Amino acid sequence: MWSRSNAQTYYPTTPIWVTITPQQASNWCGPSSLQAEIQYVKQHYYSGLGTQVVVPIIPQATLWAFMRDNCSHDLGGRDFPLTGTVGDGTNQVRKLNIAYDFGVDPHAVAWTMYANAPLSAFYNYHYWIYYNDATEATNYLLYALERHQDPVIVAVFHGSHLILITGYQSDYLAYPGPPGTIKLIKTVNPSDGSQLWFSIGDWYSYWLTTYTDTRDPDPATGWYVPPPDHWQGHWVTIQRDNRYDINPDYGMSLNGYIVPTFRRFLPQIAKPN
């Protein structure tokens, strides 16, 4: 059981501060968000071990190329770029970015976060799809934030943008129970590098909207065939969890993971224009 208080308190009680560089291209909110989170997570990990390590910041261009390039599983189950042409009939070759979109999609972000996280069974990442409402999505993303003390990447503005969530103000702690009455949400925005607090009203009406942007559609072809409304029309986050038994090819939800259809051999998938 968790303790409860009527006082409005800022969480996490040890604030999360990330180093954010504004996105270097109009559609690089994914690389910018990942750049900040990867650096924070690794620095936090080494600090917890009592090791003084300066973690280098991965260039946004490197992260962009990683997500948009063709990739293959290695023996450890992580995805890394292949050299040369794809579709050799031997490797499980496909793109991390599985939607024909103008940026990067939740699948690509989850895989890239996982691939660059500390090599520990406790550092696993998936994209999460919430079906019921924005309140449910907010409660559980804050649950993940509080439990793991790591930022959560959230699809906002109908899926056209990605931001980081690093804090909240509430009368209850979000983990191991519900956060109670939420007053404020702290956002880190790759558009301009701002780290600002917003009211919960603005969060629901302006930021956390369902994923409907037609420039970033559901995946429909290739090696990965999800249900027709995979993330479209729902609320989507990319967050840390401890599901080491499920790789980031699978989306997660409160009702269990979402099973896509795999194909044994994978043809080359054309890159978006």
C-alpha positions in Angstrom: 0.0 0.0 0.0 1.2 3.5 -0.8 1.0 6.5 1.5 -1.4 9.3 0.6 -1.3 13.0 1.2 -3.7 15.8 0.5 -0.8 18.1 -0.3 0.0 19.0 -3.9 3.5 17.6 -4.4 5.9 17.6 -7.4 7.1 14.2 -8.6 9.4 12.5 -9.0 10.7 14.0 -5.8 14.2 13.8 -7.3 13.6 15.9 -10.4 14.5 14.6 -13.8 16.5 17.0 -15.9 17.5 16.1 -19.4 19.9 17.6 -21.8 17.8 18.5 -24.9 19.0 19.8 -28.2 16.2 21.2 -30.4 15.4 19.0 -33.4 17.7 19.8 -36.3 15.1 19.2 -39.0 11.3 19.7 -39.1 10.6 16.0 -38.7 13.4 15.1 -36.3 11.4 15.2 -33.1 12.0 11.5 -32.7 15.8 11.7 -32.9 15.8 14.8 -30.6 13.7 13.0 -28.0 15.8 9.9 -28.2 19.0 11.8 -28.0 17.9 13.3 -24.7 16.5 10.2 -23.2 19.3 7.9 -24.2 21.9 10.2 -22.7 19.8 10.6 -19.5 19.1 6.9 -19.0 22.7 5.9 -19.5 24.0 8.6 -17.2 21.4 7.6 -14.6 22.4 4.0 -14.9 26.1 4.5 -14.4 25.5 6.9 -11.5 23.4 4.2 -9.8 26.4 1.9 -10.1 28.6 4.5 -8.5 30.6 4.8 -11.7 31.7 8.2 -13.0 31.2 8.1 -16.7 30.5 10.9 -19.1 28.0 9.5 -21.6 28.4 11.0 -25.1 25.4 12.4 -26.8 24.5 10.5 -30.0 24.1 12.9 -32.9 20.5 13.3 -34.1 21.6 12.4 -37.7 23.0 9.0 -36.4 19.7 8.2 -34.7 17.7 9.3 -37.7 19.7 7.1 -40.0 19.4 4.1 -37.6 15.6 4.4 -37.6 15.2 5.0 -41.3 17.7 2.4 -42.5 17.2 -1.3 -43.2 18.0 -3.4 -40.2 18.5 -6.9 -39.1 18.3 -8.9 -35.8 21.6 -9.8 -34.2 22.0 -12.8 -32.0 21.1 -10.7 -28.9 17.7 -9.8 -30.4 18.6 -6.2 -31.0 18.3 -4.4 -34.4 21.3 -2.9 -36.2 21.8 -1.6 -39.7 22.8 -3.9 -42.5 25.4 -2.9 -45.1 24.7 -3.4 -48.8 21.3 -4.3 -50.3 18.5 -5.9 -48.3 16.3 -8.9 -49.1 19.0 -11.6 -49.3 16.6 -14.4 -48.3 18.6 -15.2 -45.2 18.5 -12.3 -42.8 15.3 -11.0 -41.3 15.6 -7.8 -43.1 13.2 -4.9 -42.7 12.9 -1.3 -41.8 12.6 -0.2 -38.2 10.3 2.5 -39.4 7.3 0.5 -40.6 4.8 3.3 -41.5 5.1 5.2 -44.7 5.4 8.4 -42.8 7.1 11.8 -42.8 9.1 11.1 -39.7 9.6 8.0 -37.5 6.9 5.9 -36.0 6.4 4.4 -32.5 7.9 1.1 -33.5 11.1 2.7 -34.7 11.4 4.8 -31.6 10.9 1.9 -29.2 13.5 -0.2 -31.0 16.0 2.6 -31.1 15.6 3.3 -27.4 15.9 -0.4 -26.6 19.0 -0.8 -28.8 20.8 2.1 -27.1 19.8 1.4 -23.5 22.1 -0.1 -21.0 22.7 -3.9 -21.5 20.5 -4.9 -18.6 17.3 -7.0 -18.4 15.6 -4.1 -16.6 16.0 -1.7 -19.5 13.3 -2.8 -22.0 11.2 -0.4 -24.0 8.0 -0.8 -26.0 5.4 1.4 -27.6 2.2 1.4 -25.6 -1.2 1.8 -27.0 -4.0 3.0 -24.7 -7.5 2.4 -25.9 -9.9 3.9 -23.4 -9.2 7.5 -22.8 -6.5 10.2 -22.2 -6.8 9.9 -18.4 -5.9 6.2 -18.5 -2.9 6.9 -20.8 -1.7 9.7 -18.5 -2.1 7.7 -15.3 -0.1 4.8 -16.7 2.6 6.9 -18.4 3.1 8.6 -15.0 3.2 5.2 -13.4 6.1 4.2 -15.7 7.8 7.6 -15.1 7.6 7.2 -11.3 8.5 3.5 -11.2 11.6 3.7 -13.5 12.6 7.3 -12.9 13.1 7.6 -16.7 11.4 10.1 -19.1 8.5 8.8 -21.1 8.2 9.7 -24.8 4.6 10.6 -25.8 3.0 11.1 -29.2 1.1 14.4 -29.1 -0.7 16.7 -31.6 -2.5 13.7 -33.1 0.7 11.7 -33.6 2.5 14.5 -35.6 5.0 15.2 -32.8 6.9 13.5 -30.0 7.8 15.0 -26.6 9.3 13.9 -23.3 7.4 13.8 -20.0 9.7 14.3 -17.0 7.5 15.3 -14.1 4.0 16.0 -12.7 2.3 17.6 -9.8 -0.3 15.5 -7.9 -1.6 14.8 -4.5 -0.7 11.1 -4.8 2.4 9.3 -6.0 1.8 7.5 -9.3 3.6 4.3 -8.3 2.6 1.8 -7.0 -0.9 3.3 -7.2 -2.9 5.8 -9.2 -1.7 9.4 -9.1 -4.9 10.9 -7.7 -5.6 14.5 -8.8 -3.1 15.6 -11.3 -2.5 19.4 -11.5 0.5 19.9 -13.8 2.5 17.9 -16.4 6.1 18.8 -17.2 6.9 18.6 -20.9 10.3 18.6 -22.7 9.7 19.8 -26.3 12.2 19.0 -29.1 10.7 21.8 -31.2 12.5 24.5 -29.2 14.2 22.6 -26.3 11.8 24.1 -23.8 11.1 22.3 -20.4 7.8 23.7 -19.2 4.9 22.9 -16.9 1.4 22.8 -18.3 -2.0 22.5 -16.6 -3.7 19.1 -16.8 -6.5 20.8 -18.7 -4.1 22.0 -21.4 -2.5 18.6 -21.4 -5.8 16.8 -22.2 -7.2 19.4 -24.6 -4.1 20.5 -26.5 -1.3 18.0 -26.1 -2.4 14.4 -25.5 -4.7 13.8 -28.5 -5.5 10.6 -30.3 -3.1 9.4 -33.0 -4.9 10.4 -36.3 -2.3 12.3 -38.3 -2.6 11.0 -41.9 1.1 11.8 -42.6 2.1 9.1 -40.1 -0.3 6.2 -40.9 -0.6 2.7 -39.5 1.7 0.2 -41.0 -0.1 -1.8 -43.7 2.4 -3.7 -45.8 5.7 -5.5 -45.5 6.9 -7.9 -42.8 4.7 -6.5 -40.1 0.9 -6.6 -40.4 -1.0 -5.3 -37.3 -4.7 -4.9 -36.8 -6.2 -2.1 -39.0 -6.3 0.4 -36.1 -3.0 -0.5 -34.6 -2.1 2.9 -33.1 -4.5 5.0 -35.2 -7.2 6.6 -33.2 -5.6 5.8 -29.8 -3.2 7.3 -27.3 0.5 6.3 -27.8 3.6 6.4 -25.7 7.1 4.9 -25.8 8.1 3.9 -22.3 10.4 1.7 -20.3 9.0 -1.5 -18.8 10.4 -4.8 -17.5 9.0 -7.0 -20.2 12.4 -8.5 -21.2 10.5 -11.5 -22.6 8.9 -9.5 -25.4 11.0 -7.6 -27.9 10.1 -4.2 -29.2 8.5 -5.6 -32.4 5.4 -5.9 -30.2 3.3 -3.1 -29.0 2.0 -3.3 -25.5 -1.3 -2.4 -24.0 -3.1 -2.9 -20.6 -4.7 -6.0 -22.1 -1.5 -7.6 -23.1 0.8 -7.3 -26.0 -0.6 -6.7 -29.5 0.4 -9.5 -31.9 1.4 -8.6 -35.4 1.8 -11.1 -38.2 5.3 -12.0 -39.2 6.5 -13.2 -42.6 9.2 -15.8 -42.9 11.2 -14.0 -45.5 11.1 -10.3 -46.0 11.2 -8.4 -49.3 12.8 -5.1 -49.6 10.5 -2.4 -48.3 10.7 0.8 -50.3 11.8 3.9 -48.5 9.3 6.8 -48.2 9.8 9.7 -50.6 
